[in-house]
Amino acid sequence: MSVAGSHPTVAGHLRILHVVPTYYPAVRYGGPIRSVHGLASALARLGHDVHVYTTNMDGDTDLGVALGQPVALDGVQVHYFGVPRLRRLCWSPDLDREVRRTVSSFDVVHLHSVFLFPTRAAARAAMGAGVPYVLAPRGMLVRDMIRRRNPWIKKLWIALVERTTVARAAGLHVTAELEARELRVLFADSLPQVVQVPNGVEWPSEHLPLSATPFASLPRPYALFLSRISWKKGLDRLLRAWRDVPELPLVIAGNDDENYWPVLEDLARSLGLADRVSFIGAVSDEHKWALYQSAEFFVLPSYSENFGNVVAEAMAMACPVIVSPEVGIASLVAEEAAGIVTDCEPRSLAAAIGRLRSDPAARLELGRRGQQAVRRRLSWDGIALQMEEGYRRLIAPQLPAEVIA
C-alpha cells in the first residue's frame, strides 16, 4: 500500500479517494449512488485502500450517520460531512477542510459530479497538492442537459469552474461512447485523456417473488419503467406512445424529487390512460428484482442518460429492454442483440413495443441474450479491474521514470 505523500508503484495497491456529493444510504438520488459504491467496494475487494468523502444529505433531511469519522461499508471507508446551507450546491466547509488536509495522502482522486461544491473543492485541493484526479461528469456535461435546465447558469459555471477542472484532470471517466462524444464537442480545446469504463451490475443470487412484495396485486402482464421520476427520462413520450399500446398495463416506479409525478398523472388522465398506468412510487432494492423479472419488458425512453443502470439491472433478470439511442448502454444492447434501440418519439416507440409484444419467442431470446451479456461484461469485479487499469494509465505520466520501471 502506498505511504502518505509517496508515489505508488505500478504493481502496488493504490490509495484511492472518491468524492461524491451524496452516498448510501441516500438511494433517492438514483443510479450514481449505486454505481459509485459498486465501483468503490469492488476496488476494495482488489486490495486497494478506498475512501469516500461525501455529505450527509438525504433530500430535505440528513442521514443519521456519524460525521467527520470513517464509517466502514463493504470494505470502503466512508466519511460523511454536514451541509449547513446552500444545499442545492452540497456546500460543505468541513469536507473542503478535510480534503485539503488529507488529499496528499492519496494516489488518485476520483470525482463523481459537476456543478456542485464537493467536486470543485476536491479538484482545487488535488491541483494544489499535485495529486492526479479523474473526473466523472456522470452525464451532466451533455449539451441537451445543459440546454434544458438553467442553461445560462450552467454555461457560466462551466466557463468559471468546470473548464479548469476538466483541463487540469489527469483524465475523464465516461461510461459510454455517447458521453465521450459530447465531451469532445464541449471541450475540444482542453480535453484530457478519456477512459471509458461502464457501470457494473450486482444482481441477487436469490430474491423475493412478486407475490411476497408490496406489488403482488399489480395486473399481469405489465410493462415496466423504473428510474427516477424526472423530465429527462422521457416519460412524457412514453405516456403518449401508450395510447397506441392496447390493453397492456404500464407500471411506473421510482423516486420523485422533482415533483414531476402530478404532471405525469395529469397527462395520463388527459390521454385516457388513468386505468392502465400505475404509479407505484419508490421501490426498495429488496423488491425491485421481482418487478424486473415479472415484467413483459422494460422501457427507458430517456432524452439523455450517460449509462442507464436500470437497463443493466433489467437485463440481468432476463427482462427484454427497449431504450432510446440517447441511453448510454444502448450501444451494448445493440451489440449483443439484447433488446430494441429505437427513436422514442411516441409513434416509433409504440411501433417497437407492438413488434415486441407480438413475438413471445423474441422476448425470451432477447431476455436470454441480455442476461448473458450483463453477466459476462458488467460484473463489478471485472469493471473494477478495468478502472484500476485506467487509473494506472492516467497516473503513470506523472510518476518519476524510476518508479514506472
LINTAZI-V860870 format. One record per pair of residues at least 24 apart in sequence whose C-alpha atoms are under 8 Angstrom apart, sorted by the first residue. I is the first residue (numbers start at 1). J is the second residue. If there is no record, write none. Layout:
i:I j:J
i:I j:J
This chain:
i:1 j:48
i:1 j:49
i:2 j:107
i:3 j:105
i:4 j:104
i:4 j:105
i:4 j:106
i:5 j:104
i:5 j:105
i:5 j:106
i:5 j:107
i:6 j:105
i:6 j:107
i:7 j:107
i:7 j:399
i:7 j:403
i:8 j:107
i:8 j:403
i:9 j:403
i:9 j:404
i:10 j:392
i:10 j:396
i:10 j:403
i:10 j:404
i:13 j:47
i:13 j:48
i:13 j:49
i:14 j:48
i:14 j:49
i:14 j:106
i:14 j:107
i:14 j:108
i:15 j:48
i:15 j:49
i:15 j:50
i:15 j:51
i:15 j:105
i:15 j:106
i:15 j:107
i:15 j:108
i:16 j:48
i:16 j:49
i:16 j:50
i:16 j:51
i:16 j:106
i:16 j:107
i:16 j:108
i:16 j:109
i:16 j:110
i:17 j:50
i:17 j:51
i:17 j:52
i:17 j:53
i:17 j:106
i:17 j:108
i:17 j:109
i:17 j:110
i:18 j:50
i:18 j:51
i:18 j:52
i:18 j:53
i:18 j:109
i:18 j:110
i:18 j:111
i:18 j:112
i:19 j:52
i:19 j:53
i:19 j:54
i:19 j:109
i:19 j:110
i:19 j:111
i:19 j:112
i:19 j:118
i:19 j:119
i:19 j:122
i:20 j:52
i:20 j:53
i:20 j:54
i:20 j:55
i:20 j:111
i:20 j:112
i:20 j:113
i:20 j:118
i:20 j:119
i:21 j:54
i:21 j:55
i:21 j:90
i:21 j:112
i:21 j:113
i:21 j:116
i:21 j:117
i:21 j:118
i:21 j:119
i:22 j:54
i:22 j:55
i:22 j:56
i:22 j:57
i:22 j:58
i:23 j:54
i:23 j:55
i:23 j:56
i:25 j:63
i:26 j:57
i:26 j:58
i:26 j:63
i:28 j:58
i:28 j:59
i:28 j:255
i:28 j:257
i:29 j:228
i:30 j:227
i:30 j:228
i:31 j:308
i:31 j:309
i:31 j:310
i:32 j:138
i:35 j:199
i:35 j:200
i:35 j:309
i:36 j:112
i:38 j:200
i:38 j:201
i:38 j:202
i:38 j:380
i:39 j:199
i:39 j:200
i:39 j:380
i:39 j:383
i:39 j:384
i:40 j:76
i:41 j:74
i:41 j:75
i:41 j:76
i:42 j:380
i:42 j:381
i:42 j:384
i:43 j:381
i:43 j:384
i:43 j:385
i:43 j:388
i:44 j:75
i:44 j:76
i:45 j:75
i:46 j:384
i:49 j:76
i:50 j:75
i:50 j:76
i:50 j:77
i:51 j:76
i:51 j:77
i:51 j:78
i:51 j:79
i:52 j:76
i:52 j:77
i:52 j:78
i:52 j:79
i:53 j:78
i:53 j:79
i:53 j:80
i:53 j:81
i:53 j:95
i:53 j:99
i:54 j:78
i:54 j:79
i:54 j:80
i:54 j:81
i:54 j:95
i:54 j:118
i:55 j:79
i:55 j:80
i:55 j:81
i:55 j:82
i:55 j:83
i:55 j:90
i:55 j:92
i:55 j:95
i:56 j:80
i:56 j:81
i:56 j:82
i:56 j:83
i:57 j:82
i:57 j:83
i:57 j:90
i:59 j:257
i:88 j:116
i:89 j:115
i:89 j:116
i:89 j:117
i:90 j:116
i:90 j:117
i:90 j:118
i:91 j:116
i:91 j:117
i:91 j:118
i:92 j:117
i:92 j:118
i:96 j:121
i:96 j:122
i:99 j:125
i:100 j:125
i:100 j:126
i:103 j:129
i:103 j:131
i:104 j:129
i:104 j:130
i:104 j:131
i:106 j:131
i:107 j:131
i:107 j:132
i:108 j:132
i:108 j:133
i:108 j:134
i:108 j:391
i:108 j:395
i:109 j:133
i:109 j:134
i:110 j:134
i:110 j:135
i:110 j:136
i:111 j:135
i:111 j:136
i:112 j:136
i:112 j:137
i:112 j:138
i:113 j:137
i:113 j:138
i:113 j:140
i:114 j:138
i:114 j:140
i:114 j:141
i:114 j:162
i:115 j:154
i:115 j:157
i:115 j:158
i:115 j:162
i:120 j:161
i:120 j:162
i:120 j:165
i:123 j:165
i:124 j:165
i:127 j:168
i:132 j:169
i:132 j:170
i:132 j:395
i:132 j:398
i:133 j:169
i:133 j:170
i:133 j:171
i:134 j:169
i:134 j:170
i:134 j:171
i:134 j:172
i:134 j:173
i:135 j:166
i:135 j:169
i:135 j:171
i:135 j:172
i:135 j:173
i:136 j:172
i:136 j:173
i:136 j:174
i:137 j:172
i:137 j:173
i:137 j:174
i:138 j:174
i:138 j:306
i:139 j:179
i:139 j:304
i:139 j:305
i:139 j:306
i:139 j:307
i:141 j:182
i:141 j:183
i:141 j:186
i:142 j:179
i:142 j:182
i:142 j:183
i:142 j:304
i:143 j:182
i:143 j:186
i:144 j:304
i:145 j:304
i:163 j:187
i:163 j:190
i:166 j:190
i:166 j:191
i:166 j:192
i:167 j:191
i:167 j:192
i:168 j:192
i:170 j:394
i:170 j:395
i:171 j:195
i:171 j:394
i:173 j:197
i:174 j:198
i:174 j:306
i:175 j:199
i:175 j:306
i:175 j:307
i:175 j:328
i:176 j:306
i:176 j:307
i:176 j:328
i:176 j:329
i:177 j:328
i:178 j:306
i:178 j:326
i:178 j:328
i:179 j:306
i:179 j:328
i:193 j:394
i:195 j:390
i:197 j:383
i:197 j:386
i:197 j:387
i:198 j:307
i:198 j:378
i:198 j:383
i:199 j:307
i:199 j:309
i:199 j:378
i:199 j:380
i:199 j:383
i:200 j:309
i:200 j:378
i:200 j:379
i:200 j:380
i:200 j:383
i:201 j:309
i:201 j:312
i:201 j:313
i:201 j:316
i:201 j:374
i:201 j:378
i:201 j:379
i:201 j:380
i:202 j:313
i:202 j:379
i:202 j:380
i:203 j:313
i:203 j:316
i:203 j:317
i:204 j:289
i:207 j:286
i:207 j:287
i:207 j:289
i:207 j:290
i:208 j:286
i:208 j:287
i:208 j:289
i:208 j:290
i:209 j:290
i:210 j:287
i:210 j:290
i:210 j:291
i:210 j:294
i:213 j:287
i:213 j:290
i:219 j:249
i:220 j:249
i:220 j:295
i:221 j:248
i:221 j:249
i:221 j:294
i:221 j:295
i:221 j:296
i:222 j:248
i:222 j:249
i:222 j:250
i:222 j:251
i:222 j:294
i:222 j:295
i:222 j:296
i:222 j:297
i:223 j:248
i:223 j:249
i:223 j:250
i:223 j:251
i:223 j:295
i:223 j:296
i:223 j:297
i:223 j:298
i:223 j:299
i:224 j:250
i:224 j:251
i:224 j:252
i:224 j:253
i:224 j:291
i:224 j:292
i:224 j:295
i:224 j:296
i:224 j:297
i:224 j:298
i:224 j:299
i:225 j:250
i:225 j:251
i:225 j:252
i:225 j:253
i:225 j:298
i:225 j:299
i:225 j:300
i:226 j:252
i:226 j:253
i:226 j:254
i:226 j:310
i:227 j:253
i:227 j:254
i:227 j:255
i:227 j:310
i:228 j:253
i:228 j:254
i:228 j:255
i:228 j:256
i:228 j:257
i:229 j:253
i:229 j:254
i:229 j:255
i:229 j:256
i:229 j:257
i:229 j:258
i:229 j:260
i:229 j:261
i:230 j:256
i:230 j:257
i:230 j:258
i:230 j:260
i:231 j:260
i:232 j:302
i:232 j:303
i:232 j:304
i:233 j:300
i:233 j:301
i:233 j:302
i:233 j:303
i:233 j:304
i:233 j:305
i:234 j:300
i:234 j:301
i:234 j:302
i:234 j:303
i:235 j:264
i:235 j:301
i:235 j:302
i:236 j:264
i:236 j:267
i:237 j:301
i:237 j:344
i:237 j:345
i:237 j:346
i:238 j:301
i:238 j:344
i:238 j:346
i:238 j:349
i:239 j:267
i:239 j:268
i:239 j:271
i:240 j:271
i:240 j:346
i:241 j:345
i:241 j:346
i:241 j:347
i:241 j:349
i:241 j:350
i:242 j:273
i:242 j:346
i:242 j:350
i:243 j:271
i:243 j:272
i:243 j:273
i:244 j:347
i:244 j:350
i:245 j:350
i:245 j:353
i:245 j:354
i:247 j:276
i:248 j:276
i:249 j:276
i:249 j:277
i:249 j:278
i:250 j:276
i:250 j:277
i:250 j:278
i:251 j:277
i:251 j:278
i:251 j:279
i:251 j:280
i:252 j:277
i:252 j:278
i:252 j:279
i:252 j:280
i:252 j:281
i:253 j:279
i:253 j:280
i:253 j:281
i:253 j:282
i:253 j:283
i:254 j:280
i:254 j:281
i:254 j:282
i:254 j:283
i:255 j:281
i:255 j:282
i:255 j:283
i:256 j:281
i:256 j:282
i:289 j:314
i:289 j:317
i:292 j:317
i:292 j:319
i:293 j:317
i:293 j:318
i:293 j:319
i:295 j:319
i:296 j:320
i:296 j:363
i:297 j:321
i:297 j:322
i:297 j:363
i:298 j:322
i:299 j:323
i:300 j:324
i:300 j:327
i:301 j:327
i:301 j:344
i:302 j:326
i:302 j:327
i:303 j:327
i:312 j:374
i:315 j:367
i:315 j:370
i:315 j:371
i:315 j:374
i:316 j:370
i:316 j:371
i:316 j:372
i:316 j:374
i:316 j:375
i:317 j:367
i:317 j:371
i:318 j:364
i:318 j:366
i:318 j:367
i:318 j:368
i:318 j:369
i:318 j:370
i:318 j:371
i:319 j:366
i:319 j:367
i:319 j:370
i:319 j:371
i:320 j:363
i:320 j:364
i:320 j:366
i:320 j:367
i:320 j:370
i:321 j:366
i:321 j:367
i:322 j:352
i:322 j:353
i:333 j:370
i:336 j:369
i:336 j:370
i:336 j:373
i:337 j:366
i:337 j:369
i:337 j:370
i:338 j:365
i:338 j:366
i:338 j:367
i:338 j:368
i:338 j:369
i:338 j:370
i:338 j:373
i:339 j:366
i:339 j:367
i:339 j:370
